[in-house]
Amino acid sequence: MLGTAFRTGSPNWLDLGSPDTAAAAAFYGSVFGWEFVSAGPDAGGYGFFRLGGKTVAALGPLTEKGATSAWMVHFQSADMQATAEKVRAGGGTVRMEPMDVMGEGWLAQFTDPQGAQFASWQPGKTGGLEVASEVNTLVWVELHVPDPVAAIRFYAGVFGWRYIEMETPGMTYRVLSIGEGDQEEGSFGGVAPQGEGAGGASTMVPRWVPYFHVADVDATVTAVEGNGGAVLMPATDVPDVGRIAWASDPAGAVFALLKPSPRA
């Protein structure tokens, strides 16, 4: 599962683009107990979700023309210019060129060859999320695309990822890990064929989906619905993984919930 000892290719930041940041802050505050803290008057409405005083995600207004509300997963880069060139070389698109974010780090945004959007963060003064894999924090990221093998080839070229295959009912799931150290300890996410496995119809759009660790999936689903969100896949038990559900916030941003199995 995810940690905060980030290395090249690790998910190290997560933010939400929303058409109504106040409403989003209220929703996630009610569901996960997060507090929204502004990054300051020069940040254009951007700020941080905190839990127990530690940053667990971030939130800002939508900035791209035609964009819809979505969670954006960021992966660590050691050299943002080189990362952008690798994205282009692999057939991806650079949606936002590398930029220095007020000395906090370097940011760029990309789209992979199958249409899934992602971003990359090269740490400066801000290293990344301050806590992960604890209750009400990011625990896993998952890519849904038509061709998982081609996707892994692309991301391996950009970040050096490795993977192992797991056979599950009706599909092959591929568990991703960073390109150094122990493969199991370095696992952080997976790739599933688009339209198969968890998520149902919501996986018909190529996308990265964040999973949040929760203490009680069913209670969190109730909180999602009670605060104007939608349940895309009801809570269900997945052998050797845990209990999961998929949901969306009132603006339509998709995310998932996971209470890991003790053996996972």
Secondary structure as GFF3:
##gff-version 3
##sequence-region A 1 264
A	DSSP	beta_strand	11	18	.	.	.	ID=ss1
A	DSSP	alpha_helix	21	32	.	.	.	ID=ss2
A	DSSP	beta_strand	35	38	.	.	.	ID=ss3
A	DSSP	beta_strand	47	51	.	.	.	ID=ss4
A	DSSP	beta_strand	54	61	.	.	.	ID=ss5
A	DSSP	beta_strand	70	76	.	.	.	ID=ss6
A	DSSP	alpha_helix	80	89	.	.	.	ID=ss7
A	DSSP	beta_strand	93	100	.	.	.	ID=ss8
A	DSSP	beta_strand	105	111	.	.	.	ID=ss9
A	DSSP	beta_strand	117	123	.	.	.	ID=ss10
A	DSSP	beta_strand	137	145	.	.	.	ID=ss11
A	DSSP	alpha_helix	148	159	.	.	.	ID=ss12
A	DSSP	beta_strand	162	168	.	.	.	ID=ss13
A	DSSP	beta_strand	171	177	.	.	.	ID=ss14
A	DSSP	beta_strand	187	193	.	.	.	ID=ss15
A	DSSP	three_ten_helix	200	204	.	.	.	ID=ss16
A	DSSP	beta_strand	207	213	.	.	.	ID=ss17
A	DSSP	alpha_helix	217	226	.	.	.	ID=ss18
A	DSSP	beta_strand	230	238	.	.	.	ID=ss19
A	DSSP	beta_strand	242	248	.	.	.	ID=ss20
A	DSSP	beta_strand	254	260	.	.	.	ID=ss21
###
